[in-house]
């Protein structure tokens, strides 16, 4: 099953008119093998500039695998990934990436501003020193996540919410056309979730293509322009309002029965 559902978007978050432009991120028939088995099989996904798309699925569904294939960190067994019309490759400067927080070495002695500056490595190269433009990009990124006052603090001393905001700033410092977010709300308090959710919507409205994996259905239903349901392949996609009425797509994606609490929660928050 690969259902495409079309309907009006969630109130307050209109879908931009991107019909005349090609997708900023295009995943075409991508299959990825890990450990002798397919972690992804013939996945199809497109994200236009101006869109915030939520990638939803159970643990082990291949969400992080898809993001890493989009970054060029995993080589597909078949299919292709294109960013703004060009085949993806590692270190591509057009893609910003926010990993899950546990993937960062928090005990490494480095300040917040220098962590954020590492997001510019793709533009700087390994040996060129940062210039005025690079520090301006860092300043702008820290302002966007409301952490300018913490720029000199050691990264390891940050709270959980501050750490996540710093990782978002690091991705934004690259000034990317495409932003990939891997479970950005996990373990965060509500004020931080709201701050980041508003930021991601704003970034999409400014013309970036934003793809976010999340288990937070309420946040995804409220803020995303489209949802993509994934379980080793794309099962269904559509606007939050339309997909909330497609119980079969959620049952297939998550392997649940028609009386599952998941479906009741979905109806309650949609």
C-alpha positions, -999 to +999 in steps of 0.1 A: +000+000+000+013+034-009-016+058-004-014+095-013-041+115+005-049+151-005-069+176+015-066+210+030-038+214+056-042+219+093-056+253+102-030+280+108-003+262+087-012+266+050+008+246+025+029+269+003+023+268-034+053+248-046+037+232-077+058+253-101+091+243-084+109+210-083+114+193-050+143+205-028+147+169-016+138+140-038+141+103-027+133+081-056+130+043-052+157+041-025+165+007-010+191+004+018+205-029+031+219-030+066+232-062+082+221-083+053+184-071+053+165-042+038+161-013+063+144+006+034+128-008+003+119+014-027+111+045-006+096+075-024+096+109-008+097+145-019+099+177+001+095+211-015+110+244-004+085+260+020+073+226+034+075+211+068+070+173+064+067+149+093+082+114+088+062+090+111+067+053+118+074+028+146+109+021+160+130+002+133+108+016+105+139+031+087+133+068+095+169+075+106+182+053+077+163+074+053+178+106+067+213+092+065+207+081+029+196+116+022+228+130+037+249+106+015+261+088+046+245+055+035+248+043-001+215+029-014+214-005-029+191+010-055+174+043-062+188+078-059+186+109-037+187+143-052+190+177-035+179+207-056+182+186-087+217+172-080+227+137-068+235+138-031+270+133-018+286+134+017+293+169+030+268+185+006+265+221+018+228+224+011+217+200+039+215+208+076+212+179+100+200+177+136+208+142+150+193+127+181+211+142+211+228+110+222+249+111+190+269+141+202+301+137+224+289+159+253+321+154+273+343+171+247+355+204+260+341+230+236+320+261+239+285+265+225+296+290+198+324+267+186+300+238+184+277+259+163+307+269+141+313+232+133+281+234+113+301+256+088+327+230+082+311+220+049+316+256+036+350+263+053+368+230+046+391+216+073+418+242+073+404+276+065+397+298+095+363+312+101+357+347+087+333+375+094+305+359+073+309+326+092+307+343+127+277+363+115+260+330+105+268+316+140+254+347+156+222+345+136+217+308+144+222+314+181+197+342+180+171+320+162+172+294+190+175+321+218+209+311+230+231+341+222+236+347+259+250+312+263+275+313+235+307+310+257+293+283+280+308+248+277+285+226+257+286+198+284+271+221+310+239+227+291+205+214+300+187+189+278+166+215+261+196+238+256+216+210+241+189+204+215+186+241+207+224+242+202+223+213+178+196+231+158+217+262+157+247+242+144+225+230+115+212+265+109+247+280+108+252+262+075+223+283+061+209+251+044+182+248+018+172+215+033+169+208+070+167+172+084+156+167+120+158+134+138+134+132+167+140+168+177+114+168+206+125+137+225+129+143+262+122+181+260+099+201+282+069+217+268+083+253+265+113+240+245+091+219+223+069+249+215+099+271+208+114+246+184+081+237+168+074+274+161+110+278+147+106+248+123+074+262+110+090+296+105+120+281+087+097+263+063+078+295+057+110+313+049+116+288+020+135+259+034+125+223+029+122+207+064+119+170+070+114+158+106+111+124+121+091+124+153+070+102+176+051+132+189+019+128+169+002+159+184+031+182+174+032+166+139-005+169+133-005+205+144+026+219+127+034+198+096+021+206+062+023+169+052+029+136+070+047+106+055+040+072+071+070+049+069+076+012+077+105+001+056+088+018+027+063+047+024+029+034+033+009+066+029+013+104+027-010+133+029-020+163+049-025+158+087-063+163+084-067+138+056-044+111+071-061+114+105-092+100+088-073+071+071-072+045+099-061+018+075-028+036+067-020+039+104-029+003+111-006-009+083+022+014+094+022+005+131+007-030+129-021-022+152-058-033+154-088-011+146-095-006+183-059+005+191-054+034+215-032+049+188-062+055+166-083+069+194-055+093+203-052+102+166-089+111+164-087+131+197-058+153+186-067+157+149 
